[in-house]
Amino acid sequence: MNYASVRTCDIANGEGVRVSLFVSGCTHHCKGCFNQEAWDFAYGEPFTRKVEDEILAALEPDFIDGLTILGGEPMEPENQRALVPFLRRVRDRFGLSKTVWIYTGCVLETELKAQTRWRTEVTDEMLSLADVLVDGPFLEAKKDISLQFRGSSNQRIIRLR
Amino acid sequence: MKKQMKITKRSGQEVPFDIAKIENAIRKASQAVDYKDALSEGRIKLIAEEVAGVCAARDRAMHVEEIQDVVETKLMEFGAREIAKKYIVYRYKQQLLRQANTTDKQILSLIECNNEDVKQENSNKNPTINSVQRDYMAGEVSKDVSARLLLPADVVQAHKEGVIHFHDMDYYAQHMHNCDLVNLEDMLQNGTVISGTMIETPKSFSTACNIATQIIAQVASNQYGGQSISLTHLAPFVEVSRKAIQNELREECESAGVKMAKKDFDRIVEKRVRKEIEKGVQTIQYQVVTLMTTNGQAPFVTVYMYLGEARSDRERADLAMIIEEVLKERIKGVKNEKGVYITPAFPKLIYVLEKQNVTEKSKYWYLTELAAKCTAKRMVPDYISEKKMLEYKVDRNGNGNVYTCMGCRSFLTPYVDENGKPKYYGRFNQGVVTLNLVDVALSAHGDMKKFWEIFGERCELCHKALQCRHERLTGTLSDAAPILWQYGALTRLKKGEKIDRYLHGGYSTISLGYAGLWECVFALNGKKLTEPEGEKLGLEIMKKLNEYTAKWKKAENIDYSLYGTPLESTTYKFAKCLQARFGVVKGVTDRNYITNSYHVHVTEPIDAFKKLELEAKFQKLSPGGAISYVEVPNMQNNIKAVLAIMKFIYDHIMYAELNTKSDYCQVCGFDGEIEIVKDEAGKLVWKCPKCGNTDESKLNVARRTCGYIGSQFWNQGRTQEIKERVLHVS
């Protein structure tokens, strides 16, 4: 998996001050996407052990509430497989003291929980490692800049824990 | 599109740049020399165009004097020495003529609202209204008298050249001090006198609030700087009101023949107490913003909220209720002329983060959450960390102290009175003179030895100017400001007594200000304060400044203290002076502002936490006052992040604030961030991103530019600074 960028003081993508990881690769291709260059799976740099370590270090300070994974599409099958081992490391190190938010263009019940191309052998584990899932595609017609942590009003903030 | 440049005339008026005027001046000088030295018409045009080119590159309206300097330089570059000589002599003669009278034109132009400098000098004053103009006229006279008669020539010269800044010269002619902590407790508990009328101890909370605002107005009219009041001093009147309400309700029950259960009785009493608090707090908010003092502005007042000041559990609980109401009232805002709730500039609010409110489990965490919401919506309160302040402000008895700054950021020194008791309310600051550190660095031309030499000379020049300030206050009679000196705001002297004893021994402070540490260090070693070598040199300079204030304090028994100057409009003046003296130096004088105090440059990408942690080291060395800020976007949707920053402040820095955004466009009703753009003349103007409105009279913009919120717009230098601010979280 490649990733586009890591932000260490993010307040726009989840509660509190967060570290956010923007992964590469997305097949949703929503019209009006804010991050089109990250559609390409080859965009950015390889997500290496060193990058993982840097993110773990950035999560350390008390003022950091947790980790947000967005993209790109974290729930692309190959991205799920790359992210699950990393999320296990996050939980091993921090337990539940840090929150994990995942943003996806998929819909939880009809795409991630149902038998679709999105559902892999690690999907359930990945969801169990997260606290919050922000789901649903970005729909330009439902765009609303005043929404909290979301781009369009069809998207939902789902507490998984 | 070719942009239409503007120039600033000597009177302060802005007019379009006219190249023909430059050609004319050169032509006249050329006609005055021998034929062989004269310039051809083509050369004259060429020189004039080069001058125009230099002016265009400056990106702001240049002053006539600056343009004439450029003309001189260009004439020399073109080898027209004789013509340059004539030109210089002509300028000199004109200058003599002008000096015959220095204030007439200034005053006339400000009455006709043509004086751009005055218009944008103070972002809390509206210079088009009569009462403000009267204050400005008095200011012009005071400046004129001070410069010609009261101050030594070298101080005036250095002030004019922007080497130092002699603050508040528009008030210097009078015997006035800067800012203070009002001893509201003494005035309310023991009575006071306002305009010859006896005011007794109030019988209810709302009356106490009413009297407090009258005191604020009186105090503000007798000094030029800010003042602070503590809500703790109002808290005892909640109990006074409660007793009165209990008696009233008891009578009501008796007369109606109703026997009420104690529980119901208490519930009704508390409900009425809440109402009483609400009424009092609204009085303060609305009276303060609508008051116009004799200084032509709302009083610069800070309201201090510190639970730790309460002397009993009852008082603390009542104080918490008042604080809650103040925060709720501020979140609501005040109505503008269209009836829409907007962010008021005053009173400024300060909330102390302390053990009993800083963690989720603490008793008053709900107040801290409310404060976070208020900051996100209205930019205030600002935050003092009890933890850091106890470490920093240790008095002679070895005890740490927590107290508010005077108005915006000036902090008193720790002090105990003759009985060995800590004393803060009733104390004041005598005034400020600021050293332009950037000028020192550039004058040294990269030579460190020379830098410290000039640094020493300039510090002593500031010292001399500060001594003038002190002397100006010496011998002042208590009658000059009865509310301050006779009726308790500061003390209770007799009529005809001198205030001198309060000028020595640490009762009051006097401030050596500094500005542009960022550019100073960069000019010296090419490093930023955010780099290890830059930080090291920056701290060294700060320590040296403290050595000077300590030395003077010891010699004169006056509390000289180092102060991180909020260069409001002066930032533009300093930048212009630096450009005139040293040209455009990359990273140093290439902007129309210089950085306040020790701050990290506004364009430097750095996150909020690193910034606060770094600046805390400098703030510790700025005991006379300083405030750090972080620039943030609209955070109303993420209060948890606001709270994370507040907790970080508690652990790391004594005094800090968050710059949030909440503007309003009266044309289209847009509620968000109004943007800064360049107009066709290349001037920076405010523009609504939704409807494109650029009429400042129909925009409500609030930004923090010093320690206060300004809402009357700013000069070009400060506006550029605001435009270029980077966000420290996003």
HADDOCK unambig.tbl for C-alpha pairs under 7 A between the chains (distance, minus, plus):
assign (segid A and resid 9 and name CA) (segid B and resid 607 and name CA) 6.69 0.50 0.50
assign (segid A and resid 9 and name CA) (segid B and resid 729 and name CA) 5.54 0.50 0.50
assign (segid A and resid 9 and name CA) (segid B and resid 730 and name CA) 6.84 0.50 0.50
assign (segid A and resid 10 and name CA) (segid B and resid 729 and name CA) 6.28 0.50 0.50
assign (segid A and resid 10 and name CA) (segid B and resid 730 and name CA) 5.44 0.50 0.50
assign (segid A and resid 11 and name CA) (segid B and resid 638 and name CA) 6.99 0.50 0.50
assign (segid A and resid 11 and name CA) (segid B and resid 641 and name CA) 6.52 0.50 0.50
assign (segid A and resid 11 and name CA) (segid B and resid 729 and name CA) 6.59 0.50 0.50
assign (segid A and resid 11 and name CA) (segid B and resid 730 and name CA) 5.50 0.50 0.50
assign (segid A and resid 12 and name CA) (segid B and resid 730 and name CA) 6.32 0.50 0.50
assign (segid A and resid 15 and name CA) (segid B and resid 638 and name CA) 5.91 0.50 0.50
assign (segid A and resid 15 and name CA) (segid B and resid 640 and name CA) 6.10 0.50 0.50
assign (segid A and resid 15 and name CA) (segid B and resid 641 and name CA) 6.76 0.50 0.50
assign (segid A and resid 16 and name CA) (segid B and resid 638 and name CA) 6.27 0.50 0.50
assign (segid A and resid 16 and name CA) (segid B and resid 640 and name CA) 4.52 0.50 0.50
assign (segid A and resid 16 and name CA) (segid B and resid 641 and name CA) 3.73 0.50 0.50
assign (segid A and resid 16 and name CA) (segid B and resid 644 and name CA) 6.77 0.50 0.50
assign (segid A and resid 17 and name CA) (segid B and resid 641 and name CA) 5.00 0.50 0.50
assign (segid A and resid 63 and name CA) (segid B and resid 644 and name CA) 5.29 0.50 0.50
assign (segid A and resid 63 and name CA) (segid B and resid 648 and name CA) 6.87 0.50 0.50
assign (segid A and resid 148 and name CA) (segid B and resid 637 and name CA) 5.59 0.50 0.50
